[in-house]
Amino acid sequence: MVADAAQQGPRGHRRRGGGDATRVRPRAWCCSFGGAPDSPDLRPLPSSAASPAAAGPGRKLPPKSPSSAAASFYGSPTSSRLAGLGGLIDPRRILSPGRVSPIDPDAGAVPPPPLPVPLPPPPPPASSVEDSAAVGPAEQPAAVLLASALPSATVAAAPPPVLAVREEADAGGVLDLRLFLRGRDGRCVLMEVDSTVLCGCSDFFAAMAPREDAAGAGAVGKRIEVDGVENLDAFRAAVELMYDPYPLRCLAAAGVSRAIDVLEVCSSIMFSKGIKSCLTYIEAVPWNENDEEKLKNLFARFTFDEAIFQDILARLRPHNWKNSDDLTVQLIQSVTSSTSTVARKDMQSLVNGLLSKSSVYQKDSSGLNKESLYQICYLCLESLVDLFEEASEPTDYTGQAVAVRGSKSLIERVSRQAENLNWLLEILVNNDIAEEFVELWAKQDRLIRMHKQASAMVRYELSRISAGVFIALGKGKVQCRGDVRSLLFHGWFSTMLLDFGWLQRCPKGLDLRSLEENLGRGLLTLPLRQQQCLFEEWFQFYATKGAECPNLIRAFQFSSSHCM
C-alpha cells in the first residue's frame, strides 16, 4: 500500500505505469482561516519527523542544520533588503510572493533589542594635522583640512570643529609656528605657517611671536593665539595673502565685498602689502550700493597713506563740485526740455530715485537748491503762456487749416508743459518748499483769461495743474496764507468745474476721488462767506452737469451746518 500511495499524483490518481489498477479516492481540499499559512521559507517540520523512530522504515530524514533558520531567512526574496535590520522584523511576516499574513505583528511578539549606538570616532593624533597635505604659497592654492575638535569629558560639551590650514614653506623656510585663531562665534582656525614670512609682513605678529629661546629646541614649538576675531574668514584670507605671489588674482576671485573685509583686517594687523593690494583692486573695479556703504564706514574709521586711497575717495566724495545738487538740477532741466515721451518718463523715474530720502545715491542732506528749481518752474510757465497765446490767436481760412493740421502738435506741447509743472510741484511738495508755487499759480491772471477762449481739448490741461495744487492743499502738505488760498480758489475753482468732465474722460493718472475729497477740504479752509459763494456756484453746476461736476456734497453739508 505504501508503494501504491507513492505512485499516486496530487489528486489521488494512479501514476502512469503503476502495477495496481485500484483507484484511490482523491482527498478533499479545504480553505481555512483558522491558522496562519506556513511560509515556504520557515515551514515547520512534520510531526513524524519529531523523532527518528516515528519516521517509518521507508524514509530517512536529512540531518538538522543549526543554521537552517538563518539560511532560510537570508534566502528569502526580501533578505537582501532586510538583512541589515536583523531581528527588527518578525520572521513570520517574511512570506513568499503573493502570500499575505493575517498575523498581528504586535500580538505576542517579543520587542526587538535596541540598536547599538555607534561610538564617536577617536580624535586624530597631533601628527594627523602636522602630516596633512602641505600647500605651497607660489605653486598651489591653500588647502584646507577639517580636523575634529579636541577630546572633552562629555560628548554634549564638545567644542566647535577646528579648521586647520598648513602653508608650505619656501626652500629656505620651515613651518615653525602655529597660528591659532578663535572667532567670536566659537569657530577656530589652526594654521601652520613660516614665522619669518608672517612676522616680516605684519608688525602685529612680529610683536606677538615668541623668541627662539622661549620656544625651545623643537622646530614646531612656537604658537600664537588670537582671540575674539570678528570676521574669521577675512582674517584667514589676510594671512594667506602674505604667502600668495599673486594677491590681485586672489582678491578678484573673492570679490569686492570680501576684499573690503580683508582690507579692514590688513589695517588692523598692519599688513602694508595687503593694504596696497586691496586698495588697488577696489579702485579698479565697479561697486554696488552695499560695497559703497561698506567703504564709507571703513574710511570713517581708518585712514590710509597710499596714493591710490585718494582715487577711491574721489569716487566717494567729489571735491571739485560747485554745488552738491547741481547735477540733480541739471537732470531736472533736461527732463523738462525733453521732447521724447518715453525718454522723459525714464528720466523722471531716475530723478525721483535720486531725490528719494531712502536713496543711497543722495550725497547731501541739505536739500535741493530752491532758487534753481523755481527758475525751471518760471521757464515752464512762460512756455505754457506762449502756447496758449498761440492757440488763441485768430486766423484766416488758410491759417485755420494749418492750425487744424498742427493742432496735435500744439496739444502735445501744452500737455508736456503741464506734465512738467505737475512733476515739479511733486518735487517741491516732497521737499516742503511748495508754498511759493501755490502763490505763483494763483497769480496767473493771463492763463485764467485765456482759459475761457481756448478749446476744451487744450484748456483742461490747466485744470490738471490746478488739481495737483488742490490735492496738496487739501492734504495739508502745503501751508499757505489765507489770502493766497482765497486768490487760488477765486481764480481756478470755476475752471475746475468747467473741465472736470474732460478730466474724467482723460485722467492720465489723476485720482479723481482724491481730487473731489481734497477740493472740498480746501474749500473749508476759506472764510465762511467765501465758502458760501463758491458752494452756490458749485450747486448750480452740479444741478445742470450732474456726474460731470465734482461731488462736494460732504463738504457742502459740513459748511451748511455752520452757516445755518
C-alpha positions as CSV (number, residue, x, y, z in Angstrom):
1,M,0.0,0.0,0.0
2,V,2.9,2.3,0.7
3,A,4.3,1.8,-2.7
4,D,0.9,2.3,-4.3
5,A,0.4,5.5,-2.4
6,A,3.8,6.8,-3.6
7,Q,2.8,6.3,-7.2
8,Q,-0.3,8.4,-6.9
9,G,-0.5,12.0,-8.1
10,P,-1.7,15.0,-6.2
11,R,-5.4,14.2,-6.8
12,G,-5.0,10.6,-5.7
13,H,-4.9,9.1,-9.3
14,R,-2.5,6.3,-10.0
15,R,0.5,7.3,-11.9
16,R,1.1,6.0,-15.3
17,G,2.9,2.8,-15.4
18,G,1.6,1.6,-12.0
19,G,1.1,-2.0,-11.4
20,D,-2.2,-2.0,-9.5
21,A,-5.4,-0.9,-11.2
22,T,-7.1,0.0,-8.0
23,R,-8.1,3.7,-7.8
24,V,-7.9,5.7,-4.6
25,R,-10.5,8.3,-3.8
26,P,-9.0,11.8,-4.1
27,R,-8.5,13.9,-1.0
28,A,-10.7,16.9,-0.5
29,W,-9.2,20.4,-0.4
30,C,-10.3,22.8,2.2
31,C,-9.6,26.5,2.7
32,S,-9.4,27.6,6.4
33,F,-8.5,30.9,8.1
34,G,-8.2,29.2,11.5
35,G,-4.4,29.5,11.4
36,A,-1.7,31.3,9.6
37,P,-0.4,29.6,6.4
38,D,3.1,28.4,6.6
39,S,5.8,30.3,5.0
40,P,7.8,28.4,2.4
41,D,10.9,29.8,4.0
42,L,10.0,28.9,7.6
43,R,8.0,25.7,7.1
44,P,7.9,23.6,10.3
45,L,8.9,20.0,10.2
46,P,6.1,17.4,10.1
47,S,5.2,15.7,13.3
48,S,6.5,12.4,12.1
49,A,10.0,14.0,12.0
50,A,10.0,14.8,15.6
51,S,11.7,11.6,16.4
52,P,13.7,9.2,14.2
53,A,11.6,6.3,15.4
54,A,8.4,7.8,14.1
55,A,9.7,8.4,10.7
56,G,9.0,5.0,9.5
57,P,11.3,2.4,8.0
58,G,10.9,3.6,4.5
59,R,12.1,7.2,4.9
60,K,15.2,8.7,6.4
61,L,15.2,12.3,7.4
62,P,18.2,14.5,6.5
63,P,20.3,15.8,9.4
64,K,19.4,19.0,11.0
65,S,21.4,22.0,10.2
66,P,22.0,24.5,13.0
67,S,21.8,27.5,10.6
68,S,18.7,26.3,8.7
69,A,16.5,29.1,10.0
70,A,19.1,31.8,9.2
71,A,19.7,30.3,5.8
72,S,16.0,30.3,5.1
73,F,15.7,33.9,6.2
74,Y,18.6,35.1,4.1
75,G,17.4,33.0,1.2
76,S,14.0,34.7,1.1
77,P,13.2,37.2,-1.6
78,T,13.5,40.2,0.8
79,S,16.6,39.0,2.6
80,S,18.9,41.3,0.6
81,R,16.9,44.3,1.6
82,L,16.2,43.4,5.2
83,A,19.4,41.6,6.1
84,G,20.8,44.8,7.8
85,L,17.7,45.0,10.0
86,G,18.4,41.8,11.9
87,G,15.9,41.0,14.5
88,L,13.8,44.1,13.9
89,I,11.3,42.2,11.7
90,D,9.0,39.4,12.7
91,P,10.1,36.4,10.7
92,R,6.5,35.3,10.4
93,R,5.8,38.2,8.1
94,I,8.5,37.3,5.6
95,L,6.4,35.3,3.2
96,S,6.8,34.2,-0.4
97,P,5.4,36.5,-3.1
98,G,1.6,36.5,-3.3
99,R,1.0,35.4,0.3
100,V,-0.5,37.7,2.9
101,S,-0.1,37.0,6.6
102,P,-3.1,37.9,8.8
103,I,-0.9,37.7,11.9
104,D,-0.8,40.8,14.1
105,P,2.9,41.7,14.5
106,D,2.2,43.2,17.9
107,A,0.4,40.2,19.3
108,G,2.8,38.1,21.4
109,A,5.8,39.4,19.6
110,V,9.0,40.0,21.6
111,P,10.2,43.6,21.2
112,P,13.4,43.7,19.3
113,P,16.6,44.7,21.0
114,P,17.7,48.3,20.7
115,L,20.2,49.2,18.0
116,P,23.7,49.8,19.3
117,V,24.7,53.5,19.4
118,P,27.9,54.0,17.4
119,L,30.7,55.4,19.4
120,P,32.2,58.7,18.3
121,P,35.4,58.4,16.3
122,P,38.6,58.8,18.3
123,P,40.3,62.2,17.9
124,P,43.1,62.3,15.5
125,P,46.6,62.5,16.9
126,A,48.6,65.6,16.8
127,S,50.6,64.2,13.9
128,S,47.5,64.0,11.7
129,V,47.4,67.8,11.4
130,E,51.1,68.0,11.1
131,D,51.1,65.3,8.3
132,S,48.3,66.9,6.4
133,A,48.7,67.9,2.8
134,A,51.1,70.8,2.5
135,V,50.3,73.7,0.3
136,G,52.8,75.8,-1.5
137,P,52.5,79.6,-1.4
138,A,53.6,80.0,-5.0
139,E,52.6,76.9,-6.9
140,Q,49.4,75.6,-5.2
141,P,46.4,77.2,-3.6
142,A,45.8,76.9,0.1
143,A,44.4,73.5,1.1
144,V,42.0,73.2,4.0
145,L,41.7,70.2,6.4
146,L,38.7,69.9,8.7
147,A,40.0,68.4,11.9
148,S,37.8,67.3,14.7
149,A,37.6,69.0,18.0
150,L,39.9,68.2,20.9
151,P,38.7,65.4,23.2
152,S,36.5,66.6,26.0
153,A,35.0,65.0,29.1
154,T,31.4,64.7,27.7
155,V,30.1,64.5,24.2
156,A,27.5,67.3,24.8
157,A,30.2,69.8,25.6
158,A,32.3,69.1,22.5
159,P,33.9,72.3,21.1
160,P,33.3,73.5,17.6
161,P,35.4,72.0,14.8
162,V,38.9,73.4,14.2
163,L,39.8,74.4,10.7
164,A,43.5,73.5,10.2
165,V,45.5,75.1,7.3
166,R,49.1,74.3,6.6
167,E,51.2,76.7,4.5
168,E,54.2,75.2,2.8
169,A,57.4,77.0,3.4
170,D,59.8,78.2,0.8
171,A,63.0,76.4,0.0
172,G,64.8,78.1,2.9
173,G,62.0,78.2,5.4
174,V,60.2,75.8,7.7
175,L,56.7,75.6,9.2
176,D,57.9,76.5,12.7
177,L,54.8,78.5,14.0
178,R,51.2,77.5,14.8
179,L,48.7,80.4,14.5
180,F,45.5,79.7,16.4
181,L,42.6,82.0,15.5
182,R,39.4,81.9,17.6
183,G,36.3,83.8,16.4
184,R,33.6,85.4,18.4
185,D,31.1,82.8,17.1
186,G,33.2,79.9,18.6
187,R,34.8,78.7,15.4
188,C,38.6,78.2,15.3
189,V,41.3,78.1,12.7
190,L,44.7,76.5,13.2
191,M,47.4,77.5,10.7
192,E,50.9,76.2,10.4
193,V,53.0,78.9,8.8
194,D,56.5,80.1,8.3
195,S,57.2,82.6,11.1
196,T,59.8,84.5,9.1
197,V,57.2,85.4,6.4
198,L,54.4,86.1,8.9
199,C,56.5,88.4,11.1
200,G,58.1,90.1,8.1
201,C,54.8,91.1,6.6
202,S,52.9,92.1,9.8
203,D,54.2,94.2,12.6
204,F,51.3,92.9,14.7
205,F,52.5,89.3,14.5
206,A,56.1,90.4,14.8
207,A,55.4,91.8,18.2
208,M,53.4,88.7,19.3
209,A,55.9,86.0,18.0
210,P,57.8,84.2,20.8
211,R,61.5,84.3,20.8
212,E,63.7,81.4,19.8
213,D,65.0,80.7,23.3
214,A,61.4,80.6,24.7
215,A,60.2,78.2,22.0
216,G,62.8,75.6,22.9
217,A,64.9,73.4,20.7
218,G,61.9,72.0,18.7
219,A,61.2,73.3,15.3
220,V,57.4,73.4,15.8
221,G,57.2,74.8,19.3
222,K,56.2,78.4,18.7
223,R,52.5,79.3,18.9
224,I,50.4,82.5,18.6
225,E,46.8,82.7,19.7
226,V,44.4,85.4,18.6
227,D,41.0,85.5,20.3
228,G,37.8,87.4,19.6
229,V,38.2,87.7,15.8
230,E,35.2,89.5,14.3
231,N,35.5,88.1,10.8
232,L,37.4,84.8,10.9
233,D,37.2,84.1,7.2
234,A,38.6,87.5,6.3
235,F,41.4,87.2,8.9
236,R,42.4,83.8,7.4
237,A,42.3,85.3,3.9
238,A,44.6,88.1,5.0
239,V,47.1,85.7,6.4
240,E,47.0,83.6,3.3
241,L,47.6,86.8,1.2
242,M,51.1,87.0,2.8
243,Y,52.1,83.7,1.1
244,D,50.3,84.4,-2.3
245,P,52.6,85.7,-5.0
246,Y,49.5,86.9,-7.0
247,P,47.4,88.8,-4.5
248,L,45.3,90.7,-7.0
249,R,44.3,87.4,-8.6
250,C,43.2,86.0,-5.2
251,L,41.2,89.2,-4.4
252,A,39.5,89.1,-7.8
253,A,38.3,85.6,-7.2
254,A,37.0,86.6,-3.8
255,G,35.0,89.7,-4.9
256,V,34.7,93.3,-3.8
257,S,32.9,92.7,-0.6
258,R,35.4,90.2,0.7
259,A,38.3,92.5,-0.4
260,I,36.8,95.3,1.7
261,D,36.7,92.9,4.7
262,V,40.3,91.8,4.0
263,L,41.4,95.4,3.8
264,E,40.0,96.0,7.3
265,V,41.9,93.1,8.7
266,C,45.1,94.1,6.9
267,S,44.8,97.5,8.5
268,S,44.3,96.1,12.0
269,I,47.4,93.7,11.7
270,M,49.5,96.4,10.0
271,F,50.0,94.4,6.8
272,S,51.2,97.1,4.4
273,K,51.5,94.9,1.3
274,G,47.9,93.6,1.8
275,I,46.6,97.1,2.2
276,K,48.1,98.2,-1.0
277,S,46.8,95.2,-2.9
278,C,43.3,95.6,-1.6
279,L,43.2,99.3,-2.4
280,T,44.5,98.7,-5.9
281,Y,41.8,96.1,-6.6
282,I,39.0,98.0,-5.0
283,E,39.8,101.2,-7.0
284,A,39.9,99.3,-10.3
285,V,36.5,97.5,-10.1
286,P,32.9,98.8,-10.0
287,W,30.9,98.7,-6.8
288,N,27.3,98.3,-5.9
289,E,25.4,100.2,-3.2
290,N,26.3,97.9,-0.4
291,D,30.0,98.0,-1.3
292,E,29.9,101.8,-1.3
293,E,28.3,101.9,2.1
294,K,30.9,99.4,3.5
295,L,33.7,101.6,2.1
296,K,32.2,104.7,3.7
297,N,32.0,103.0,7.1
298,L,35.6,101.7,6.7
299,F,37.1,105.0,5.7
300,A,35.4,106.7,8.6
301,R,37.4,104.5,11.0
302,F,40.7,104.0,9.1
303,T,43.0,106.4,7.2
304,F,45.4,105.1,4.6
305,D,48.6,106.8,3.3
306,E,48.5,105.2,-0.1
307,A,48.2,107.5,-3.1
308,I,45.5,105.2,-4.6
309,F,43.4,105.9,-1.5
310,Q,42.8,109.4,-2.8
311,D,41.5,107.9,-6.1
312,I,38.9,105.9,-4.1
313,L,37.9,108.9,-2.1
314,A,37.4,110.8,-5.4
315,R,34.7,108.3,-6.3
316,L,33.0,108.7,-2.9
317,R,33.5,112.4,-2.2
318,P,33.7,114.7,-5.2
319,H,35.8,117.7,-4.1
320,N,35.6,119.9,-7.2
321,W,31.8,120.0,-7.2
322,K,30.4,123.6,-7.1
323,N,27.1,122.6,-5.6
324,S,26.0,119.2,-4.3
325,D,22.7,119.4,-6.1
326,D,23.8,120.9,-9.4
327,L,23.7,117.5,-11.0
328,T,20.1,116.9,-9.9
329,V,19.0,120.4,-11.1
330,Q,20.7,119.8,-14.5
331,L,18.9,116.5,-14.8
332,I,15.5,118.1,-13.9
333,Q,16.1,120.8,-16.6
334,S,17.0,118.1,-19.1
335,V,13.8,116.3,-18.3
336,T,11.6,119.4,-18.7
337,S,13.2,120.2,-22.1
338,S,12.9,116.7,-23.5
339,T,10.6,116.1,-26.5
340,S,10.6,112.3,-26.2
341,T,7.7,110.9,-24.1
342,V,9.4,107.6,-23.4
343,A,12.8,109.2,-22.5
344,R,11.1,111.8,-20.3
345,K,9.3,109.0,-18.3
346,D,12.5,107.1,-17.8
347,M,14.5,110.2,-16.7
348,Q,11.7,111.2,-14.3
349,S,11.9,107.8,-12.7
350,L,15.7,108.2,-12.4
351,V,15.5,111.6,-10.8
352,N,12.7,110.5,-8.4
353,G,15.0,107.7,-7.3
354,L,17.9,110.2,-6.8
355,L,15.7,112.5,-4.8
356,S,14.2,109.8,-2.6
357,K,15.0,110.1,1.0
358,S,15.9,106.4,1.3
359,S,18.2,106.5,-1.8
360,V,21.8,105.5,-1.4
361,Y,22.8,107.9,-4.1
362,Q,21.8,111.0,-2.1
363,K,25.1,112.6,-1.3
364,D,24.0,115.7,0.6
365,S,21.2,116.0,3.1
366,S,20.9,119.8,2.8
367,G,18.2,119.6,0.2
368,L,17.8,120.9,-3.3
369,N,18.6,124.4,-4.5
370,K,15.2,126.2,-4.2
371,E,16.1,129.1,-6.5
372,S,17.3,126.7,-9.3
373,L,14.1,124.7,-9.1
374,Y,11.8,127.7,-9.2
375,Q,13.8,129.1,-12.1
376,I,12.8,126.0,-14.0
377,C,9.2,126.5,-13.0
378,Y,9.2,130.0,-14.3
379,L,10.6,128.8,-17.7
380,C,7.8,126.2,-17.9
381,L,5.1,128.7,-17.1
382,E,6.4,131.1,-19.7
383,S,6.3,128.4,-22.3
384,L,2.8,127.4,-21.3
385,V,1.6,131.1,-21.6
386,D,3.2,131.3,-25.1
387,L,1.4,128.2,-26.2
388,F,-2.0,129.4,-25.1
389,E,-1.4,132.7,-26.8
390,E,-0.6,130.8,-29.9
391,A,-3.8,128.7,-29.5
392,S,-6.0,131.8,-29.0
393,E,-4.7,133.9,-32.0
394,P,-7.4,134.5,-34.7
395,T,-6.5,133.0,-38.1
396,D,-8.0,133.2,-41.6
397,Y,-9.3,130.2,-43.6
398,T,-5.8,129.1,-44.8
399,G,-4.2,129.6,-41.4
400,Q,-7.1,127.8,-39.8
401,A,-6.4,124.8,-41.9
402,V,-2.7,124.9,-40.9
403,A,-3.8,125.2,-37.3
404,V,-6.0,122.1,-37.7
405,R,-3.2,120.2,-39.2
406,G,-0.8,121.4,-36.5
407,S,-3.3,121.2,-33.6
408,K,-2.0,117.8,-32.5
409,S,1.5,119.2,-32.1
410,L,0.1,122.1,-30.1
411,I,-1.9,119.8,-27.8
412,E,1.2,117.7,-27.2
413,R,3.3,120.7,-26.4
414,V,0.7,122.0,-23.9
415,S,0.4,118.6,-22.4
416,R,4.1,118.2,-22.0
417,Q,4.5,121.6,-20.2
418,A,1.5,120.7,-17.9
419,E,3.1,117.4,-17.1
420,N,6.4,119.2,-16.3
421,L,4.7,121.6,-13.9
422,N,2.9,118.8,-12.2
423,W,6.2,116.9,-11.8
424,L,8.0,120.0,-10.5
425,L,5.1,120.5,-8.0
426,E,5.5,117.0,-6.7
427,I,9.2,117.5,-6.2
428,L,8.6,120.8,-4.4
429,V,5.9,119.2,-2.2
430,N,8.2,116.3,-1.2
431,N,10.9,118.8,-0.2
432,D,8.5,121.0,1.7
433,I,9.2,124.1,-0.5
434,A,5.9,124.3,-2.5
435,E,4.3,127.3,-0.9
436,E,5.8,129.7,-3.4
437,F,4.4,127.5,-6.3
438,V,0.9,127.8,-4.9
439,E,1.2,131.6,-4.8
440,L,2.8,131.6,-8.3
441,W,-0.1,129.6,-9.7
442,A,-2.8,131.7,-8.0
443,K,-1.5,134.8,-9.7
444,Q,-1.6,133.5,-13.3
445,D,-4.2,136.0,-14.5
446,R,-3.2,135.7,-18.1
447,L,-3.7,132.0,-18.2
448,I,-7.1,132.4,-16.4
449,R,-8.3,134.8,-19.0
450,M,-7.0,132.7,-21.9
451,H,-8.6,129.6,-20.4
452,K,-12.1,130.9,-21.4
453,Q,-11.0,131.5,-25.0
454,A,-9.1,128.2,-25.6
455,S,-10.5,124.9,-26.8
456,A,-11.6,122.4,-24.2
457,M,-9.1,119.9,-25.6
458,V,-6.3,122.3,-24.6
459,R,-7.6,124.2,-21.6
460,Y,-8.3,121.2,-19.4
461,E,-4.5,120.7,-19.1
462,L,-4.5,123.8,-16.9
463,S,-7.1,122.3,-14.6
464,R,-4.8,119.3,-14.3
465,I,-2.2,121.6,-12.7
466,S,-4.9,123.1,-10.5
467,A,-5.9,119.6,-9.4
468,G,-2.4,118.9,-8.1
469,V,-2.4,122.2,-6.2
470,F,-5.8,121.5,-4.7
471,I,-4.8,117.9,-3.6
472,A,-1.6,119.2,-1.9
473,L,-3.6,121.9,-0.2
474,G,-6.4,119.6,1.0
475,K,-3.9,117.0,2.4
476,G,-2.2,119.7,4.4
477,K,1.2,119.2,2.6
478,V,1.3,122.9,1.8
479,Q,0.6,125.6,4.4
480,C,-0.2,128.9,2.7
481,R,-1.6,132.2,3.9
482,G,-5.3,132.8,3.9
483,D,-5.2,135.4,1.2
484,V,-3.2,133.1,-1.1
485,R,-5.8,130.4,-0.6
486,S,-8.6,132.8,-1.4
487,L,-6.9,134.0,-4.5
488,L,-6.3,130.5,-5.7
489,F,-10.0,129.4,-5.4
490,H,-11.2,132.7,-6.8
491,G,-9.2,132.2,-10.0
492,W,-9.2,128.4,-10.6
493,F,-12.3,127.0,-8.9
494,S,-14.6,127.9,-11.8
495,T,-12.2,126.5,-14.4
496,M,-12.1,123.2,-12.5
497,L,-15.9,123.0,-12.6
498,L,-15.8,123.5,-16.4
499,D,-13.0,121.0,-17.1
500,F,-14.0,118.2,-14.7
501,G,-15.8,116.2,-17.4
502,W,-12.7,116.3,-19.5
503,L,-10.6,115.2,-16.6
504,Q,-12.9,112.2,-16.2
505,R,-12.5,111.2,-19.8
506,C,-8.7,111.8,-19.9
507,P,-7.5,111.4,-16.3
508,K,-3.8,110.5,-17.2
509,G,-3.2,109.0,-13.8
510,L,-5.1,111.7,-11.9
511,D,-7.0,110.3,-8.9
512,L,-10.4,111.9,-9.3
513,R,-11.8,110.6,-6.0
514,S,-8.8,112.2,-4.1
515,L,-9.4,115.4,-6.1
516,E,-13.0,115.6,-5.0
517,E,-12.2,114.9,-1.4
518,N,-9.3,117.3,-1.1
519,L,-11.1,120.0,-3.1
520,G,-13.8,120.0,-0.5
521,R,-11.3,120.1,2.3
522,G,-9.5,123.1,0.7
523,L,-12.8,124.9,0.4
524,L,-13.4,124.5,4.1
525,T,-10.2,126.4,4.9
526,L,-11.7,129.6,3.5
527,P,-13.8,132.1,5.4
528,L,-17.5,131.2,5.6
529,R,-18.6,134.0,3.4
530,Q,-16.3,132.9,0.6
531,Q,-17.3,129.2,1.2
532,Q,-20.9,130.1,0.7
533,C,-20.3,131.9,-2.6
534,L,-18.2,129.1,-4.0
535,F,-20.7,126.4,-2.9
536,E,-23.5,128.3,-4.5
537,E,-21.6,128.3,-7.8
538,W,-20.9,124.6,-7.4
539,F,-24.5,123.9,-6.7
540,Q,-25.6,125.5,-9.9
541,F,-23.1,123.5,-11.9
542,Y,-24.0,120.3,-10.1
543,A,-27.6,120.8,-10.8
544,T,-27.0,121.1,-14.6
545,K,-24.0,118.9,-15.2
546,G,-24.6,116.1,-12.7
547,A,-21.9,113.5,-12.9
548,E,-19.5,115.8,-14.9
549,C,-19.2,118.0,-11.8
550,P,-17.1,117.2,-8.8
551,N,-19.0,115.7,-5.9
552,L,-18.6,118.1,-3.0
553,I,-21.8,117.1,-1.1
554,R,-20.0,116.2,2.2
555,A,-18.1,119.5,2.3
556,F,-21.2,121.4,1.4
557,Q,-23.2,119.7,4.2
558,F,-20.4,120.5,6.7
559,S,-20.3,124.1,5.6
560,S,-24.1,124.5,5.7
561,S,-24.2,123.2,9.3
562,H,-22.1,126.2,10.3
563,C,-23.9,128.8,8.2
564,M,-27.4,127.8,9.5
